[in-house]
Amino acid sequence: MIVASLLGCSTAALADSTSTATAPELAELTLEQLSNLEVTSVSGRSENLQSAAASIYVITAQEIRRSAATNLPEALRLAPNLQVAQTSAGQFAISARGFQDLIANKLLVMVDGRTIYSPLFAGVFWDANDVVLEDIDRIEVISGPGGTLWGANAVNGVINVVTRSAAQSEGTLLSVTRSAQGGREVARWGTRLGDDGHLRMYGLAVDRDDTQLPDGTSQQDSSSRLQAGFRADWLLGQGALTVQGDAYRGGDDPANARAPKLRGRNLLTRWRSTLGDGSAYTVQAYYDLADRDDIDLFRNRVETRDVQFSHEPAVAVGKLLWGAGYRTAKDANVANALVLFVPSERELSWSNLFAQYQWTLVPKLQATAGIKLERNSYTGVEKLPSLRLAWLHSADATTWAAASRAVRAPARIDKDFYFPGQAPFLIAGGPNFQSEVANVYELGHRGQRGGQLSWSATLFRADYKGLRSGVPGQPPPNTVENLVEGHVQGLETWGTWQAAPSFRLSGGYLRLHKSLRFCCGLDASRTEFPNLGVDPREQWSLRAAFDVSRDGEIDVMVRRVGGLSESVPAYVAVDARAAWRVTTGVRLAVLGRNLFDRRHVEYLSTGAGGAPNSELSRRLMLQITFDM
């Protein structure tokens, strides 16, 4: 599967991590208040969602709580501008605007400002990254490039998970979710640290049973995972200090010796304050260790160190944001029968300098221009410019347009990957591989009508050059090259209707057209490249939230995803939640997934023969939560 994703052959920010919603909490916000949330992922500073010049959807704490999600990838299904497919018990293929793959590499994901993608393949191991859903304040999901602020690999989108400050989680929370296929347990405790500080500590346990393949055999993908962590926040004079960290281990289930062995820990600290002239600045640093032993696939250990600085100096006209950063990652791999990296160890580094300026051209017309210069170990300096225009019709309507250049820099899997693990090789690295480049154009509109209706729609086109591929017809060993070009265009839209004080209806629609081809006159007849992701042409979702009483809630989500092939046809999934507040601080809920579908497949493997992945079956869960 991973090998074919490389070549398409059939071989055998500084994110604002403090909460911007104070009182009332997100779970109590009206539709009008939700449309005016403060977000940070678009411009690097806090701004009103309604006027942001980007295709951005905010998953709120309210939406997560009222969903059937039990982990971070499942919560991301709530964003209508993401493509989410579950491939096994713990793995997901997640992307924005196409190129959906297990090793998708064009989506930047952050948790409280810490980038969680692996330098091994410039993507996310979703089974190794989770958060306590009850501690999430919001998830900002941008579809479209964000390289000017966030750097290379923010090509098709940015996911920014922002957790609550420790001050917002005092007390004790216990939550247990169980089903016949496994479950999840959470314990969290929060307290004050003197007059100016707060502390939150948590523990998270997850276990998953095997899923089945279409022929009824077990996928042998059961697993268990333990995670613990903390967050501390202090207000110190004119500044705010945050220190947080996590540690986890997984794959120790004795029932499945083939489960990936996962070990990891991270520590982040951030200082936000103002200079003597009142201008704001932020300094952030983190350390991240991730160790993965996937037996016959990746046996990888990576240590990452990152430091970032940003400053908003006072200027006579407009708003200026600039910053710089440096990251280093020491990546080490152990060879096995299938996979070899040459060299086995490599230390990679990235350094960057960026500036972004926002000003008013004429009344109601706002422009934002920026550029980031980012140097990486493989290709040197990459230039990432962008220009955005926003026409602010009123406080309730914004039309915007953007043009950006984004880059997906090489990862180790592009340059240093050999298959199988010893000679003779079928794949022998990619010594000539350079960055993939996208020029992206967007046009969008966002509006609302009072407290009853809000909507957003975006047209987009991305022109790609130098996408990853093998050389057609090349005798073994093949090499990874930049030989595919083309475009992706489409429409993404969503809206929410507050039909009554106790009833809210939300919907989203995404249509995608991908046209790729070999460059340089190579094999002009080929137009399908499964190694570059297998994407549905369209998908839609509809969610209904109903307060049946002061203490009762019913939520239903229906989503339809277009087919990928004859073996992975279109499917409709219905998820639901019914919850009752038994007493103050105690909630009982029944969660259901795939309620009217005995089982379905969501993703097509790009391995030999295109064999489909796990079938996902109907699942009922019982959840009880104590929040005191």
N, C-alpha and C positions, 0 to 999 in steps of 0.2 A: 504493500500500500504506500509506504513512505517513499520507497525507491521509485515507483511509477510516478509519484507526485513530482519528483525532480525532473524527469525527462519526458513523461508522457508515453513511455514505452510499456510493453507488456512483459517485462522481465519478471522471472520468478523471484506636569504643568505646575511651573510650580502651581499645582492645584491648590485652591483655597480649601483647606481641610477643616476649617472651622465652619460650624453650621450658620447659614445665613437666615434660616427661619427660626425666630425666637418664639414669642407668643403671638398668635396661637401656633401650635405645632402643625407640621405639614398635614397630619391626619385630620385636622380641623379646618383647613383652608377652603375657602369658597373657590369656585371656578375662576372668578375674576382675580382673586389673590394668587391662584396657581399660575395664571398667565403673566403675572408680574413678579415671579420669583427672580431672585438675583442669581446669576450664573457666572462662572469664571473661565470656562474652557474655551470660549470663543476668542476673547480679546486679552486674556491673561489678567484681567482686573474684574472686579465685581461690576456687573451691568444687568440691566433689566432684560429678562427673557424676551419680552414682547418686541424690543428694538434690536435684538442681536442679529447681525447680518450673517446668518449661517442656518443650515438645516439642523436644528438641535431639538431633541426631545428629552424631557426630564422625567425620569422614573422617580416618583416620590415615595417616601416612607409609607404613606397611606396605600399606594398601589401595591407595594410589596406585601404589606401586612394582609391586604385583602385578596391576595392571590393564592394559588396552590403551589407556589415555588418553595423549595426547600434548600436551594443552593444558588450561588451567584449566576451560573449560566441559565438556570430556569427563570430567574428574575429578569434576565436580559430579554426573554421572550416578550416582555411587556412593551419593549420599544418597537414601534412599527417600522422603524428605519434600519433594523438589524435582521440578518438571516441567521437563525439558530437551528441547528440540527443535532440531535443526540445520536451518537454512533455506537455507544456501548454503555455499560452501567455507569461509568464515570467520565467518559470522554465526549467532547462536543466539537463540532465544526461551526465556528462563528465568524461572520464577516459582515461588512457593509458594502453595498453596491457591487456585489459579485465577488468572484474568486474564493468561493466558500470551499474550504478544504481543512483536513485535520492539521496540516502545517500551513494554514493561512498566515500570510506575512505582511499584510498591508493595513493592519488595524492596530493602533496603539492603545494599550490598556494600562490605566494607572489606578492605584488604590492609595488615596490620601497623598498623592504626589509621588509615589514610588512606582516606577515602571516595572511591570511584572512579566514582560515578554522575555523569552530566552534568546541570548545571542547565538545559540546553536542553530536556530532556524528563523529568528526574527518574528516569532509567534508565541502563543501562550499555551502552556500545558495546563488545561483547565482542571484536570484531576488533582493538580498540585496547588491550586489557588482557590481559596474560599474565604468568606467573611461571615461574621454573625449578621444575618439579615436584619435582626432587630436593632442593630446599631447603625444601620445605614441611614443617613440623612436624605441623600438623593443620589441618583446616578445620572450624570449628564452624558448624553449620547449624541455625538456629532457625526453625521454622515457627510463625508467630503473631507478634503485635505486639511491638515492642521500643522503642516511642517514648519511654517514661519515661527510658531511658538514652541511646538513640541518636538520638532526635529524629524530626521529621516524615519521612515516607516509609518508615519502618520499620513498615509497616502489616501486611503478610502474612508478613514474615520478615526474618531477618538472616543474612548470610553473612560470616563473619569468618575470613579467611585468615591464618594465623599461620606465619611462616617461622622456621626454626631460628636461634638466635643464631650469630654468627660463630665462637664458641668450639667449636661442634659441627660445623664444616665445614673443619677444617684439612686440608691436602693438596691434591691435584689430582684433578679429575673431568673426564672427557671422555666424552660420550655422543653417538652417531650413530644416528638412526632414519630409514630410507629405505624408500620404496615407489614403485610406478609412478605414484602420484598426488601425490608430493611427500614432504617429510620435515622433520626437525628436528635441529639440531645444538646441543650445549651444551658450553661450556668453563667450568670454575670453578676458582678457586685460592684457598686460605685459608692464613693464616699468623698468627703471634703479633705483637703490637705491644707490645714490652717485656714487663714482668711482669704487667701488669694488663689488657691489651687484645688484641683479635683483629680481623682484617680478612678479609673475603671479597669477591672480585671475580668477575664472570661475564660471559659473552657468550652470546647466544641468537640463532639464525637459524632462520627458518621459511619454507617455501615450499609453496604449495598450487596444484594444477592446477584447471582448470575442472571444475565439475560439470555435469550434464545436466538439462534439463527433461524432463517426461514424454513430450514428443513427439520426443525424441532430439536436439534442438538444444542447442547449448552455452549455458550460463548466462553465460559470459564473466565469471566471478568469480575467476579465478586471481589470486594475490597473493603477495607476499614481504614479509618483515618482519625487521628487525634490532633487537636490543635489548641494552643493556649496563647494568651497575649494580654497586653495592657495598653492603656493610653493615659497620659497625665497632661493636664493643661494648667498653666499658671498665667495670671495677669500680673506683670511686674512693671510698675510704673507706666511708661508709655508703650510698653511692648507686651507681646504675648509669646510664651514659650510652650511648645508641644514636644513631648517625647513619647514614642510609642514603639511597640515591637511585638513580634509573633514568633512562635516556634511550632513545628508540626512534624508528624511522622505518619506514614501510611504504608499499606501493603503487607502488614504483619498478620493477616488472616491465615491461620494454619490450614483452612479449607481450600486455599488457592495459592499454591507455591509460586505460580506464574504471575501473580499480581505485581506490578511495578513497585519496587521499594523506594519510598519517598522520604526524604529527610530535608529539613530546611529551617532557617531562622532569619530574622531581619530586625534591624533597629534603625529608627528614623528620628531625627530631631530637626525642629524648625523654629526659627526666631523671626518674628514680624514686629517691626517698630517704625519709628519716624526719625528723620534727621532733624537738625536744628531748624531748618527752613520749613518743616512740616511735611516734607515729601516722604512717602512710604517706601520701605524696602523689605525684602525677605531674603533670608539665608536658610538653605536647607541642605542637609547631608544625610545619607543613609548607607547602610551596609546590608547586603543580601547574600545569603548562602543557599544554594539549591543543589541537592544531590539526588540523582535519579538513576536507578538500576532497573532497566526494563528487559533484563535477561538477554533476549535475542535481538534487541533493537538498540536503543540508546542507553549507554552506561556512562552518564555524564555528571560532572561536578563543576559548578560555576560559582565563583565569588565575585560579586559586583560591589564597587564603591563609587558613590556619586555625590557631587556637591554642585549646587546651583545657587545663583544670586540674581535677583531682579530688583529694579529700582524705578520708581515713577517720579522723576524730577519735576519740579514746578516749572512750567513754561508759560510764556506770555499768551500764546494762542494754542488751543487744542490740548491734547493729552499725549504724553510721550511715555513709553515703556521700553526699557532696555535691560539686557541681562547677559549673563555668561554662565557657562557650566563646563564641567569635566567629569567624565565617567571612565572607569577602567573595569574590565572583566577578565578574570583568569579562568579559562575554560580548559578542562581536562577530560579526556575520554578514554575508556578502556575498550580495546578491540574485542570483537567476538566473531563467530563464524560468518555473520552476515554484514557487519558494519565495521569500517575502519576509517579513522580520521588521520590525515597526514598533514602536519605533525599531530601527534596525539594531544599535545598541550600547546596552547597559544594564548598570549595576553593581548587583548584588544583594547583600544582606547577611542574615545570620542570627545572632542572639545567643540564648543560652539560659542558664538557671539550673535546676538540678535537685537533688533530695534524695531519698534512699531509705533506709528504716529497716527493719531485720529484727530480730524479737524472738520469743521463745517464749511462746505463749499458755498452754499447759499442756504437761506433759511429752509429747514426741514431736510436738506440733503447733506448727509454725513459720509465722509470718506475715511477709510483706514488702509494705510499702506505699510508694509513691513517686509523685512528680509532677515533670514537667518543664514549664517555661514557656519557649516558644520564639517569638521574634519573627522574622518574615520580611518582605521588602520589599512583598509583595503584599497580605497579609491581616492584618498586625499580629500580635498575641500569640495563640498557640494553646496550649491546656491539654491535657496528655498524662498522665493519671493511670493508675495500675494498682494492683491488689491481688492478691496471690498467697498461697495457703495450701498447706503441705506437711505431710502426715501421714507421719512417719518410722516405719513399722511396725518396721523393724529395719535393720541395716546393709545388707540385701539387698533391701529393698522400700520404695517411696515412692509414695503416692497424693497427687496435687496438683490444685488448681483455681485458675483465674485469671479475672479480669475486667479488661478494659483498654479505654481509648479511644485510638484511633490516628487520625492525620490524614495525608492526602497533600496537601501544600501545592502551590499552582499553580507550574508551570514556565513558561518562555518560550513553549513550544509551545501552552500553554493560553490565554495572554493576548495574545501578540504575533504570532501566526502568520497569514499571508495566503497564499491560493492562488487563482489562479496568481501568478506574480511581478509582474504588473502588472494594472491595471484593464482590464475589469470583473472583480471578484473573485467567486469562488464561496464562499470562506471569508474572513471579515474579522475575525479575532481573537476574543478572548473578554473584552471589557471588564468583564463582570459576573461572570466566573468566580471562585468561592470555593473553599475547601479541601474536598476529599472527606473524609468522616468515617466511621469504622468503630467500632462497639461490639462487642467480641469476648469470647466466653465459651468456656472450655476446661476439660476434665476429663481427667486422664491418670493412668496408672499405669506404673511402671517397676520391674522386678524382675530378680533373677538367682538361680540355684541353683548354688552352689558355683562351680567353674571350668568347668562344662559347658554352661550355658544362661543366656542373658540375653534380655530382651524389653522392649518399650515399646509402649504403645497410648494414643492420644489421640482423644477426641471434641471437635469444635469447631463453633462457629457464629459467623458474623460478620454483623452487620446494617449495611448500607451506606446512606448518604444522600449525595446530591449528586454522583453519579458523572458523568463527562464524557459529553456528548452534544451533537449538534446539535438544533435545534428542528424537530420533524417538520412537514413541509408548508410551512416558511418559504421564500419565494422568495429567490433569490440577492440579496445575499450572505448565507450562513448564518453564525451565530456559535456559538462554543463556550460551552455553558451547563452548569449542574448540574441535570440533569433526570431522572436515572435513580436508582432506589433498589431495594433487595431484599436478599437474603441468600445466603450460601454456607455450607453445612454439610457435614460429612463425617467420615471416620475415616482415621487414618494409624497404621500399626503396623509394627513390624519386630522381628526377633529373630536371634540367633546361637546355633548349636549346635556345640560342640567335640566332634565325634563320636569323635575319636581324637587322640592327640598330633600326628599328621601330617595330619589332615583336619578342615577347618572349613567349616560350611555357614551361609550368611546369607540372609535373605529379607526382603522388605518389600512392603507393600500400601497403596495409597492409593485411597480412593473419595471422590468429590466430587459434590455437587449444587449447582448454581447457579440461582437464581431471581431474575430481574431484570424490572423494568417501568418505564415512564415514571411520573413523579410528576405531581401537579397535574391529573389527569384527561386527560392527553395520550395519544392513540393507545393505548387500553387493550388492543387486540388484539395488540400487538407484545410478544413475550417473548424474542426473540433479538437479541443485541447483539454481533455479531462485532467491532465496534470496541473492545469491552472484553475482548478476549481470546477465543481459541478453545481450549477445554479438554476433554481426554478425561474421560469419567465415571469411569474407573478405570485404574490401572496397577499392575503388580506386577513384582518382580525377584527373581532367585535367583542367588546366587553360591556357588561351590565353590572352595576353596583346598586343594590337595593337594601335600604334600612327597613326591615319588616317591623321593627319596634325600637324602643329605646335601647334594648339589650340584644337585639338580633340583627344579623347581617347575612345576606345571600349575595354571592358574586359568581358570575358565569363568564367564561371566556371561550369564544369559538374562533378557531383559526383554520384557514385553508392554505395549503402550500402546494404549488404546482408540481407536476411530476418531473422526475429527473431522467427516467428511462422506463423501459417496459417492466423491469424488475422493481423499480421504485416509482410507482404511480403517484398521482396527486392524492392527498389525504386531507380529511377534515378531523380535527381533534377538538374535543369539548372538555374543558377543565372547569371545576366548580369548587366553591367553598361555602359552607354554612357554619356560622359561628354564633355562639350565645355567651353573653357575659353572665356567668353564674352568680357572681358577687363582685364587689369592688376588688379589682386586681386579679381576678380569676376568669379566664376565658377558655371555653371548650369549643373546638372546631372539628368538622369533618371535611377532609380535602379529597377531591377526586380528580384523577387525570385520565384522559382518553376514555371518557365514560361511555360513549356509544360506539366505540371501536375496539374490538377484541384485541387486535394488535396491528401495528403497521411499521414500516421501515421509513426512516427519515433521510437516509444518506446513502449515496452510492460510492462504494470504495473504488479508488482509481488503481487498484492493484490488478494483478493478472486476472483476466476474464471479467473484470468489473463486478466482482461478487458483492452483493449488498451486505450491509452491516446488521447489527442487532435489530430484532423486532421488538418494539416497545409495546407492552401489554397494558391493559386497564389496571389502574392502581387506586386503592382506597386507603386513606390514612386518617388516623385519629390524632388530634393535637390538643394538648392542654398546656396552658401558659399561666404562670404565676408572676405578676409584676407588682412588686410592693416596695 
